[in-house]
Amino acid sequence: MDVEEMWAVFTTTLRNFTKECSFKRNIVHILAKPWIDQNILRLIRHKKSIWQRYLRRKQIRDYEDHRSVSNLLSSVIANAKKNYESKLIHSKNNKKFFKYVRSALNSKVDIPLVLNSNNTPCSGPEETADVMADTFAASFTKGTHQLPPLNVDRNFLEITESTFSPAVVEAHRSALIVNSSPGADGISATVLKECAQPLSYPLSIIYARSLETSSLPSAWRNALVTPIYKKGDKYNAENYRPISLVPVVAKVCEKIIQNSVLQFALSSNLIPECQHGFLPGRSVITPA
């Protein structure tokens, strides 16, 4: 069985088990802002009740009570919003942070309207996707595949089936971020993380067969591409950059190989001391 067939069997079995073992839950979407808690909601109801009392009795004391509660409510909401934004800034959840920024700017991620080669607006989403795809593809060039020589003594790295052992696969899946978006295959990081132990063995076999045959399942080479506006004319497709969502399974495979290659390079002293970017424990500010 080749890697394409193995991946088809795996995805079909996983989807069937997910459908049989999952349950549906009704989610109530609260329209209130995230910093509005139960105490603030009670204060809002209290403010409304005072106003209704003023409308019935028309007494100046009720009006003054309403103004006092209204001013207090404004102050409490302002402080709650400030505390929420402060926690959001210092949190590690970048996805939640940028979602809040987009909502604050009232800018939704949508299909942009761009001009085609005839300098006229695209007729629909399909033509927009074609224009974006041609623009993004033109930004990439094929390399010469000629690597510089390494004039150092080193050991030889051999990536074998043991590199993709079930224990290694399970460790990488347990470290997944559950709020990351799935790729075109629709397999979420939540399922892969919660089922890391039972899925580690079949995935280790698929990874090893992929390495053995030097081939990847076609689904791993597909990505969901979203154009993100950078700056300049919004009607110009060149002013957008692509964000690709690849299958989480493929990203884990890449991470395992990347860790093996990195450990080999570090142990063989192939990375110079002046290299600070893209290394664990180092960054562009560590040279200073």
Steps between C-alpha positions, in 0.01 A plus 500: 500500500645835398490814713200641309289196578619491861399863549158440341433208736619702800284806425191291422536301823568812708197684362275200565619467859470876552144496372402201715672609821431873489195677638332822399484794733291812460716806545333820611671802349508785746482837325649682800862609493745251653578727793133521604463269800203412721563792737483747212187333364332537839600865508353549152171344609499718810550809286208401275274438799575845641419658166170316480422619852575858398267469199219384728548747786672797331688585816829690489653265757453203267660694218799589715534136608495396137773751408712383796470132404561586134825679582609212723418251227703691242801503733470129580469404132799718405717337768383151403583566134840636595580193710381265225718668237798499736466124557455446125821687420706293745342166408658250261179452302590698189196376312264639763694828508478565124135392496429771756700756301303420183172531685610833648589627153179357352708328230389148415715255306313470171559448130656828379400677182804528272566593139576240234751524213259724307502748790132433569347362821479123522155361420485269801685295763631247246666763283636672811651169614663450158649851503629453855646158415684637194634793704621282786656245263692774320668597829680166524795383295645155466837454669809357343504211751874559545593505866827658614775253601551427870870505577468348845532155647164356585309185565240376259133548573273209424128554535345156537173351619616548859482876442122461471453266795156503664649663810645788296177548306294498819728757666466740208123457484459558872672838456256620234316829549132408495378837368707477181291478184482171307610461141306389194460148644284637782683303772527733797787530742258431784422149372867425438603621844222334699560173312879528489565160655273279280584692180877499553553145374313521164646843431853379574448230235377757247793734575750216463346382172503855369873522581569158353325572169600870482138594442227697674125453496345744256286646779815614683598711202171690498453816703227752570645837397361824643614837357595749773516869410837666562494862387440718197222468244248236616397437138854388413555128561873561553416678826383177662703220657386137520435313824490123443324249723654159441383175666607474863621144438742627236629774730576245772696290251701805397563587865638153577740516204596858587587402857715209378688716251546780755637266766738353245620844393552613858681183607724516192584870553366589156329818621741789567489694824395813313172334397225619734181481294280187485684326784360395840608734778621760251342789313594809303549690828736255672813630315460828687 
